[in-house]
Amino acid sequence: MPTYCLSSRSPAPFPGVPARLSASRLWPRLAALGLVAALAACGQGEGAKNAQGGGARQMPQPEVGVETVQPGEVGLLTELPGRLEASRVAQVRARAAGILQQRLFQEGSEVKAGQVLFRIDPSPYEAALQTAEAQLARAEANLSQARALAGRYQPLVEAQAVSQQDYANAVAAQKQAEADVAAGKAAVRNARINLGYATVTSPIAGRVGRALVTEGALVGQGEATQLAVVQQVDPLYVNFTQSASEALRLRRALEAGQLKTAGKGAAEVRVLLDDGSEHPQAGKLLFTDLTVDSATGQVSLRAELPNPGGRLLPGLYVRVRLEQARASNAITLPQQAVMRSAQGDSVQVVTPEGKIEQRRIQVGGQQGGRWVVLDGLKAGEQVMVDGFQKVQMLPPGTPVKAVPWQAAGKAQPAGAAPAAATPAAAAAASAASR
């Protein structure tokens, strides 16, 4: 480095620096410029080192939620569409012709068997009953006279005081009078029955609907006019259908020993309403039809469902959940873990090395919102439940990190460690504490 002598007589050693500038004022400025240059060189060295370190650092493995396979005995629940039907339905009809005079019930109320619902004008039937009773009285009088005459002729014919012909005529008259009395009694009974038809009663106990006719209407003239409908809604019938092929496949599995029956008694039936709620009372399966509907290929089934208070109404569409069999060593998985397609059902299994494998499975039904898997998985395997979008964005064969999956809405288990803070969050917290 050349040496410069600074004096007032020599020229300026640095361009742009006045010659008159003293050495005492120039040296501090030169020292400051050297320090700035040294700091800049250190910063470039650190930046290069950081760049080299960043290139060597590996990206973290993406996390996916998995559920560990745990086989056990699982009931195979079948959910089928069905419709409610009243267990007993009675059409209340007018069996006597006349003018409807009274309606004696409140529409939509509960009625008992034999309760009076309507009254029809009874005047014609009362008159017919009186006529029949009068004819019966006449027949009884004739019978009394004929019986007395035959009784008097009996000893006389033995004494040959009267002819055999006269006695035979007397006996025949007595029998004819007895027949007239019997016919008169039948006529009286028929008249009383017709008079009873003028008072219309409920044939069964249940809930009566609206009145189909009003007071003053002429009913029963030429036909039995329908007046109202009474339905028994406790219990209710649930009519539903099942595919004949599915029922046959289930029967074959039972015969082969792959499945076992749900129980010796009647199968239990649960009913789901439109809002997703479940009817609190369980029903029982009554019968399965012996024939298959040729038009739909379905088999009809019927169950009986308790309905206290009449909460459910006939005609309502419901979902019927029926446990028809139980599977041993079966597995249940969340529905989102199973991919269903025309080629079959499959899941994604995470291996111990973090690789993802596609696995074909056999689904046998559902239980509690989870698919029941009968074949294709082994105990201890980890099935992917969450993180499918992450996997789709990665190159094939990229390893992943399996973490236990937890359904949404469940609380974090006690003692679970909180998530680790990110470097940015740690730096912000450190800066805030300063």
Steps between C-alpha positions, in 0.01 A plus 500: 500500500658832401582754767371849460643804676242756578609858509370826389758522219453153340206422268191322633565121527125410449291644225216708632670551837611854563874540551439721791319215691713413801614146581324509834164537326558252214613189688179447703298507178723244334464269801120522481501410128715194570264379773197527269677297233593227750139473624370472143742215429388314815134536398566352156681205657212424738245525216694251289530262793127522572423437133715187501337372821148560363576296193611204714192508740224239426127585479283349783278204412128589456275370777194286423234380744477123537295253700648173622306186402344317798288193403202394710142368486279749320128495423412543134237773487287536190328835442197482274223743400159431648158644567282497809155345495226479760474157658118507470282712271119508516274687260193617685205464261125559520325163497157659536342743253377832628581857595814551710387683813805522731880476504607400851881512488779754464698464182854372557428370849552159653189278505424167663351190346120530509498877553209674325618716210183584299123478533271443203124574512361187672127564442448258207686225680309549824174465306627185328590353839153568636340334195719193545412478870126519415531220245685292755220553754242384243703188421533418868119532542436267208750254645319500833167423332644228276677335793178493704299350212755227443502423872121452507499277192762260633279311756203512264684334218606223737134446588413522133277799574662701220650388177872457445484768231371766738774422750767515230371840387516629858859381547604657165339830601699495826831446319418774250428738785832410660676583171319833481622584850858417405473719189352778707790485747750518214319801355514675836871425532566632148305817575701556816826452307393757240403737778844450655661595168348844541751549784845485336782387733875459463597139419853535647689717745728757342517852360209624290559733208277771362131445437434428133132606517312767692174510690196503272655287227317198363719194555472130429258541212593216263857469637684502831614863518842550659472733799851500653820295541640368829867392513689326774843667514646321802667281394584591141612279214818584307494364145835497319674308222842347447677396184452130434866462395620659825275273707628195310865606547439543873340155523794339322746670734305367799498148358874515426579606855644837400227669702277397787141589581428806711293303751250220551206733556344755269748740347504851650409790275586866544321781314672823387286807426546764232695732733752225578369431851427147617167384636558415869308171493642203309278283284513133409497328164173313443550319171679491166293440189545166328487638145704755305327787323549429129487871412759629749699192607439589865389292799239655732556508876283624785588607854288604796594828669368631836359852469393625843320832486455473123816700419543331164224513239404244236635568153827654625815404307784381726833316490505155657822379663507124540773274639472181301833334589825539693853475356800371694843663457342789314636854487321834504643805323377859457306541180745763372783242507329269249505585129207341317492458124365272230819292520453438873580645842852595603699681770849649527730329750812669643789254533757514783742666252249781439401381153136506386347183355163454332308206651182329375248418774159336539233715663210322670284790616514787744460557870483836675615693194800268444554239230534138611799340323488120474822431309812672366664637817706356784524590865742783575503651151459876473222618268515855370197707604610862451753686282398377155551845346855515630583165345357598162738798481812289574704299247426125500694308763550797732508376862247642745476519877205313655330668796192372690178632348236653722144572386397863480329634809683273745706663776878467503601211727625593844877525518541560127800718424428832332619558145859621464542870430618599155833690462317816400278483808803437724682800352197721549466391861871565561477846347193582708680402822787734430 
